[in-house]
Amino acid sequence: MVQLVIFDMDGTLLNTQKMVLTIYQRYFKLHPSPVKASILPMQEFLSKSYEEVFKILQIEPLQEHLKYLEDIHASLVQRKLKTYPYAKTMLQQLKAKGIKLGLLTSELKTFALQELEQVGLLSFFDAVVTYHDVIQPKPHPEGLATIIQQCQVPLDHVIYIGDTMYDLKVGQALGVLTFGVHQAHDLKLPFTQTFPNLKTLKAFLLSKENHLP
């Protein structure tokens, strides 16, 4: 029986790609990086936390520049942030079935909570683990293990859902059944099972809520 479903946030529940890229574009226009931003592939900007990216690009003092970024983020989050279709109804229906819900993200804690609150998803989750809640972020499985421990659910009753290679590695490291959704990009990754969007994922989860494949 599935007792706990854990979701990645960006690219899985929230359609943040354009917003994240706009934040970086505005930031770098005002504050050129000591190390060329082009050294990082686009997927790294979308998968890693802002703090991890700033450390790679040797941007200092770190907290001061993250504050600049925070101001840009706050100015965009209300206008640019969207969920993917069916995100909210999926969480509502899973919750109604008595299934616990977790969220694991590489996003900074203040940003993640603000975004989840903005789109009305925060209240659905029994556990939320962000970049600032772990010592070792994705692809290390610490965050996933933390959520499972907090929810007190056996590994074989858990499903983890993400969209990147980081998410796949996290799930594989703990031996958790890991599904992928590919609505954010065309990457074809070897998840246990993949879905083109949340509509098809929702239908699957609700039809299989009491049985693991």
Contacts in CASP RR format, 6 or more apart in sequence:
PFRMAT RR
TARGET T0000
AUTHOR 0000-0000-0000
METHOD contacts of the structure
MODEL  1
MVQLVIFDMDGTLLNTQKMVLTIYQRYFKLHPSPVKASILPMQEFLSKSY
EEVFKILQIEPLQEHLKYLEDIHASLVQRKLKTYPYAKTMLQQLKAKGIK
LGLLTSELKTFALQELEQVGLLSFFDAVVTYHDVIQPKPHPEGLATIIQQ
CQVPLDHVIYIGDTMYDLKVGQALGVLTFGVHQAHDLKLPFTQTFPNLKT
LKAFLLSKENHLP
1 157 0 8 1.000
1 210 0 8 1.000
1 211 0 8 1.000
1 212 0 8 1.000
2 99 0 8 1.000
2 157 0 8 1.000
2 158 0 8 1.000
2 159 0 8 1.000
2 205 0 8 1.000
2 208 0 8 1.000
2 209 0 8 1.000
2 210 0 8 1.000
2 211 0 8 1.000
2 212 0 8 1.000
3 99 0 8 1.000
3 100 0 8 1.000
3 151 0 8 1.000
3 153 0 8 1.000
3 154 0 8 1.000
3 157 0 8 1.000
3 158 0 8 1.000
4 99 0 8 1.000
4 100 0 8 1.000
4 101 0 8 1.000
4 102 0 8 1.000
4 126 0 8 1.000
4 147 0 8 1.000
4 148 0 8 1.000
4 151 0 8 1.000
4 153 0 8 1.000
4 157 0 8 1.000
4 158 0 8 1.000
4 159 0 8 1.000
5 94 0 8 1.000
5 99 0 8 1.000
5 100 0 8 1.000
5 101 0 8 1.000
5 102 0 8 1.000
5 158 0 8 1.000
5 159 0 8 1.000
5 160 0 8 1.000
5 161 0 8 1.000
5 205 0 8 1.000
6 101 0 8 1.000
6 102 0 8 1.000
6 103 0 8 1.000
6 104 0 8 1.000
6 144 0 8 1.000
6 147 0 8 1.000
6 148 0 8 1.000
6 158 0 8 1.000
6 159 0 8 1.000
6 160 0 8 1.000
6 161 0 8 1.000
6 176 0 8 1.000
7 13 0 8 1.000
7 101 0 8 1.000
7 102 0 8 1.000
7 103 0 8 1.000
7 104 0 8 1.000
7 160 0 8 1.000
7 161 0 8 1.000
7 162 0 8 1.000
8 103 0 8 1.000
8 104 0 8 1.000
8 105 0 8 1.000
8 160 0 8 1.000
8 161 0 8 1.000
8 162 0 8 1.000
8 163 0 8 1.000
8 164 0 8 1.000
8 167 0 8 1.000
9 16 0 8 1.000
9 103 0 8 1.000
9 104 0 8 1.000
9 105 0 8 1.000
9 107 0 8 1.000
9 112 0 8 1.000
9 115 0 8 1.000
9 116 0 8 1.000
10 16 0 8 1.000
10 17 0 8 1.000
10 20 0 8 1.000
10 46 0 8 1.000
10 105 0 8 1.000
10 106 0 8 1.000
10 107 0 8 1.000
10 184 0 8 1.000
11 17 0 8 1.000
11 46 0 8 1.000
11 84 0 8 1.000
11 162 0 8 1.000
11 163 0 8 1.000
11 181 0 8 1.000
11 183 0 8 1.000
11 184 0 8 1.000
12 84 0 8 1.000
12 161 0 8 1.000
12 162 0 8 1.000
12 163 0 8 1.000
12 167 0 8 1.000
12 180 0 8 1.000
12 181 0 8 1.000
12 184 0 8 1.000
13 83 0 8 1.000
13 84 0 8 1.000
13 87 0 8 1.000
13 103 0 8 1.000
13 121 0 8 1.000
13 198 0 8 1.000
14 81 0 8 1.000
14 82 0 8 1.000
14 83 0 8 1.000
14 84 0 8 1.000
14 87 0 8 1.000
14 115 0 8 1.000
14 119 0 8 1.000
15 81 0 8 1.000
15 82 0 8 1.000
15 83 0 8 1.000
15 84 0 8 1.000
15 184 0 8 1.000
16 81 0 8 1.000
16 115 0 8 1.000
17 46 0 8 1.000
17 184 0 8 1.000
18 80 0 8 1.000
19 76 0 8 1.000
19 77 0 8 1.000
19 80 0 8 1.000
19 81 0 8 1.000
20 45 0 8 1.000
20 46 0 8 1.000
21 45 0 8 1.000
21 46 0 8 1.000
22 76 0 8 1.000
22 80 0 8 1.000
23 50 0 8 1.000
23 69 0 8 1.000
23 72 0 8 1.000
23 73 0 8 1.000
23 76 0 8 1.000
24 37 0 8 1.000
24 45 0 8 1.000
24 53 0 8 1.000
26 72 0 8 1.000
27 65 0 8 1.000
27 68 0 8 1.000
27 69 0 8 1.000
27 72 0 8 1.000
28 37 0 8 1.000
30 68 0 8 1.000
31 59 0 8 1.000
31 65 0 8 1.000
31 68 0 8 1.000
33 57 0 8 1.000
33 58 0 8 1.000
33 59 0 8 1.000
34 57 0 8 1.000
34 58 0 8 1.000
34 59 0 8 1.000
34 60 0 8 1.000
35 56 0 8 1.000
35 57 0 8 1.000
35 58 0 8 1.000
37 45 0 8 1.000
37 57 0 8 1.000
39 56 0 8 1.000
39 57 0 8 1.000
40 53 0 8 1.000
40 56 0 8 1.000
40 57 0 8 1.000
43 164 0 8 1.000
43 185 0 8 1.000
43 187 0 8 1.000
44 53 0 8 1.000
45 53 0 8 1.000
46 164 0 8 1.000
47 106 0 8 1.000
47 138 0 8 1.000
47 164 0 8 1.000
47 166 0 8 1.000
48 56 0 8 1.000
48 106 0 8 1.000
49 106 0 8 1.000
49 107 0 8 1.000
49 108 0 8 1.000
49 131 0 8 1.000
49 137 0 8 1.000
50 66 0 8 1.000
50 69 0 8 1.000
50 108 0 8 1.000
50 111 0 8 1.000
51 62 0 8 1.000
51 66 0 8 1.000
51 108 0 8 1.000
51 131 0 8 1.000
52 106 0 8 1.000
52 131 0 8 1.000
52 137 0 8 1.000
54 62 0 8 1.000
54 65 0 8 1.000
54 66 0 8 1.000
55 62 0 8 1.000
59 65 0 8 1.000
66 108 0 8 1.000
70 110 0 8 1.000
70 111 0 8 1.000
73 111 0 8 1.000
73 114 0 8 1.000
74 114 0 8 1.000
77 114 0 8 1.000
77 115 0 8 1.000
77 118 0 8 1.000
78 118 0 8 1.000
81 115 0 8 1.000
81 118 0 8 1.000
81 119 0 8 1.000
82 119 0 8 1.000
83 119 0 8 1.000
83 121 0 8 1.000
84 183 0 8 1.000
84 197 0 8 1.000
84 198 0 8 1.000
85 197 0 8 1.000
85 198 0 8 1.000
85 199 0 8 1.000
86 197 0 8 1.000
86 198 0 8 1.000
86 199 0 8 1.000
86 201 0 8 1.000
86 202 0 8 1.000
87 119 0 8 1.000
87 121 0 8 1.000
87 198 0 8 1.000
88 119 0 8 1.000
88 120 0 8 1.000
88 121 0 8 1.000
89 202 0 8 1.000
90 198 0 8 1.000
90 201 0 8 1.000
90 202 0 8 1.000
90 205 0 8 1.000
91 101 0 8 1.000
91 121 0 8 1.000
91 124 0 8 1.000
92 124 0 8 1.000
93 202 0 8 1.000
93 206 0 8 1.000
94 101 0 8 1.000
94 205 0 8 1.000
94 206 0 8 1.000
94 209 0 8 1.000
95 101 0 8 1.000
95 124 0 8 1.000
97 206 0 8 1.000
97 209 0 8 1.000
99 209 0 8 1.000
100 126 0 8 1.000
100 127 0 8 1.000
100 151 0 8 1.000
100 153 0 8 1.000
101 124 0 8 1.000
101 125 0 8 1.000
101 126 0 8 1.000
102 125 0 8 1.000
102 126 0 8 1.000
102 127 0 8 1.000
102 128 0 8 1.000
102 129 0 8 1.000
102 147 0 8 1.000
102 151 0 8 1.000
103 112 0 8 1.000
103 116 0 8 1.000
103 125 0 8 1.000
103 127 0 8 1.000
103 128 0 8 1.000
103 129 0 8 1.000
103 147 0 8 1.000
104 129 0 8 1.000
104 138 0 8 1.000
104 143 0 8 1.000
104 144 0 8 1.000
104 147 0 8 1.000
104 160 0 8 1.000
104 170 0 8 1.000
105 112 0 8 1.000
105 128 0 8 1.000
105 129 0 8 1.000
105 130 0 8 1.000
105 131 0 8 1.000
106 130 0 8 1.000
106 131 0 8 1.000
106 137 0 8 1.000
106 138 0 8 1.000
106 166 0 8 1.000
107 115 0 8 1.000
107 130 0 8 1.000
107 131 0 8 1.000
108 130 0 8 1.000
108 131 0 8 1.000
108 132 0 8 1.000
109 130 0 8 1.000
109 131 0 8 1.000
109 132 0 8 1.000
109 133 0 8 1.000
112 128 0 8 1.000
112 130 0 8 1.000
112 131 0 8 1.000
113 122 0 8 1.000
113 128 0 8 1.000
113 130 0 8 1.000
116 122 0 8 1.000
116 125 0 8 1.000
116 128 0 8 1.000
122 128 0 8 1.000
126 150 0 8 1.000
126 151 0 8 1.000
127 146 0 8 1.000
127 147 0 8 1.000
127 150 0 8 1.000
127 151 0 8 1.000
129 143 0 8 1.000
129 144 0 8 1.000
129 146 0 8 1.000
129 147 0 8 1.000
131 137 0 8 1.000
133 143 0 8 1.000
133 146 0 8 1.000
134 140 0 8 1.000
134 142 0 8 1.000
134 143 0 8 1.000
134 146 0 8 1.000
135 142 0 8 1.000
136 142 0 8 1.000
137 143 0 8 1.000
138 166 0 8 1.000
138 167 0 8 1.000
138 169 0 8 1.000
138 170 0 8 1.000
139 165 0 8 1.000
139 166 0 8 1.000
139 167 0 8 1.000
139 169 0 8 1.000
139 170 0 8 1.000
139 173 0 8 1.000
140 170 0 8 1.000
140 173 0 8 1.000
141 170 0 8 1.000
141 171 0 8 1.000
141 173 0 8 1.000
141 174 0 8 1.000
143 170 0 8 1.000
144 160 0 8 1.000
144 170 0 8 1.000
144 171 0 8 1.000
144 173 0 8 1.000
144 174 0 8 1.000
144 176 0 8 1.000
145 174 0 8 1.000
148 155 0 8 1.000
148 158 0 8 1.000
148 174 0 8 1.000
148 176 0 8 1.000
155 174 0 8 1.000
155 175 0 8 1.000
155 176 0 8 1.000
156 212 0 8 1.000
157 212 0 8 1.000
158 176 0 8 1.000
158 177 0 8 1.000
159 176 0 8 1.000
159 177 0 8 1.000
159 178 0 8 1.000
159 179 0 8 1.000
159 205 0 8 1.000
159 212 0 8 1.000
160 167 0 8 1.000
160 170 0 8 1.000
160 171 0 8 1.000
160 176 0 8 1.000
160 177 0 8 1.000
160 178 0 8 1.000
160 179 0 8 1.000
161 167 0 8 1.000
161 178 0 8 1.000
161 179 0 8 1.000
161 180 0 8 1.000
161 181 0 8 1.000
161 201 0 8 1.000
162 168 0 8 1.000
162 178 0 8 1.000
162 179 0 8 1.000
162 180 0 8 1.000
162 181 0 8 1.000
162 191 0 8 1.000
163 180 0 8 1.000
163 181 0 8 1.000
163 182 0 8 1.000
163 183 0 8 1.000
163 184 0 8 1.000
163 185 0 8 1.000
163 187 0 8 1.000
164 187 0 8 1.000
164 189 0 8 1.000
165 187 0 8 1.000
165 189 0 8 1.000
167 178 0 8 1.000
167 180 0 8 1.000
168 178 0 8 1.000
168 180 0 8 1.000
168 189 0 8 1.000
168 190 0 8 1.000
168 191 0 8 1.000
170 178 0 8 1.000
171 178 0 8 1.000
172 178 0 8 1.000
177 192 0 8 1.000
177 212 0 8 1.000
177 213 0 8 1.000
178 191 0 8 1.000
178 192 0 8 1.000
179 191 0 8 1.000
179 192 0 8 1.000
179 193 0 8 1.000
179 194 0 8 1.000
179 195 0 8 1.000
179 201 0 8 1.000
180 189 0 8 1.000
180 191 0 8 1.000
180 193 0 8 1.000
180 194 0 8 1.000
180 195 0 8 1.000
181 194 0 8 1.000
181 195 0 8 1.000
181 196 0 8 1.000
181 197 0 8 1.000
181 198 0 8 1.000
181 201 0 8 1.000
182 188 0 8 1.000
182 194 0 8 1.000
182 195 0 8 1.000
182 196 0 8 1.000
183 196 0 8 1.000
183 197 0 8 1.000
183 198 0 8 1.000
188 194 0 8 1.000
192 213 0 8 1.000
193 204 0 8 1.000
193 213 0 8 1.000
195 201 0 8 1.000
195 204 0 8 1.000
END
